[in-house]
């Protein structure tokens, strides 16, 4: 059963993103957050820096998100049934931390071509303007890939600080 309406698919084609799509209950999101906290406590440094990639390979609880039928159904509605999960990434920003993710285009540094794939971003905690919500630049998926600078800002949660120039 596909979770997207035709209107949502039109929004994706126009803007390059759809939001929100409810895929986890608050209880499920809390369980995943607790799993991350357990990993941080029991396996220090395991999910820091490059360790935050492909975390679905170290935790069955995190792997459940990769196989979440609501996410997969939404992705299928956009790109079809031929789905491959390329990677997973945790962006962890603790309270009062100055962390941010700079404006970037995933296609620039993920390296998959053609650009006929999607990213499913799942918030495990409340995300709002006060605590640093996700911001999307509507319609930029229709533009050419922009030049990115690697800024390596210590507060940037992207590994190399990939930032669209200008």
N, C-alpha and C positions, 0 to 999 in steps of 0.2 A: 504494500500500500504506500503510494507516494505521499509525502507530507506537504508538498508545495502546491499551492493553487496556481492557476494559469497567471493570475495577477502577480504573484511572487516571481514566477519565471520571467515575466515581462520586466519586473523591477530589476532582476538580476541582469538581464540583457541590456537594460538601459543604464543602470548605475554601477554594475560590477559587483554588487553585494546584495544580500538580503538580511534583514534584521528586524526583530528577533525571530528565532525559531526555538521553541522550547524543546530541548532534547533530554535534559536531566531534571529530575525533581530536586527540590532543595535538599532532601535527604540523600539522594544519590551524589549530588555535588559535594555535600559535606563528607560523605564516606570517601570520596576520591581525595578531597583535601586532607583528611586524616591519614590516608595512605601515603600521601606525599610527605606529611610530617613524620610519619614512622620511618620512611626511607631516609629522610634528613637526619633523624636521631640515630637510627641503627646502622646506617651506612654513610657516615659523614663524607662529604665531598662527592658522593656518587652522582648527584644531579646538579652539580655546579658546573658552570662554563659549558664545555662541549658535552658533559655528561647529561645535560638536560635534553639532548636529542635522542629520539627513539626510545623514550622511557617506557613505551608499551612493551618493550622486550624484557624489561626487568620486573614488571609488576602485572599480574593478572587483572588487578583492579583497573589499572590504566589501560590495559589491553581491551577491556570491556568497552571503553569509549570508542576505540578504533572500530569495533564491531557493532556499535550502537545502530540499531535498525532505523531510527529516525534520521540520524546523520546520513547513513548510506542511502536511504530512500530519497532524501533531499538531493544528495550528490547525483544519484542516478537520474533524477528528473532533469538535471542540468547537462550532464555529460554522457549519459547512457549507462548501460549495465557493465561495461568493461572498466571496472574500478580497481586500481592498485593503490594501496596506501604506501606512499613513498617514505614518509617520516612523520614523527611527532616531535613537538617542541613544547617545553614548558617555559613560559615567561612568568617568573615569580617576582612579585614586587611586594615586599613586606611593608607593613604599616610604617608611615613616616619616612619611608625610603624615597629618595629622589629619582628612582628609576623611571625610564621612559623608553619607548620604541619610536625611533625617528620615522618620518615619512619615507617610505621605500616602496618598491615594487617587487613582490616575491619573485616574479619571473626573471628579474635581473640576476639574482644570486642563487636561486634554486637550481637552475641549469637544465630544466626539462624543456624539450622542444618537440613538437609544436606546443604553443601555450594554450592547450585545450584542457586544462586541469583547474581544479579549485582548491582553495584552502578552507577548511572548516575550523573556525575559531570558537572555542568553547570556554565560557567564563565559569570558573568554579566558585567565585565569590561575587558579591555585588560589584558592578562596574558602572560608575557614574562620573560626572565631570569633576566632582570633589576629590575622588580617589584615583582618577586617571583612567578614564574610559577609553575604549577603542574608538578611533576616529578614522573614517574612510573618506577618500577623495572621490566623490561620485563621478563616474564617467571616464576616469583615467585609464581604465582597461582598454579603451578604444584608441588611445594614443600610442605613439611609438614608445619603446622602452627608453626611459630617461637616463642620462648620465648620473651615476651615483659616486659620491666621495666616501671613502672609508675614514671615519673620524675617530674611531676608537675611544669615544668618550666613556669614562668609567661608569657613568650613570645610564648609558644606553644599553638596553637589554639585548640588542642585536650584537652578535659576536664581534663583528668588525665595524659596527656603527654605520652600516650602509645608510646613506642619506642622499635623497635626491638633491642634486645641485640646484642652487637658486630656488 
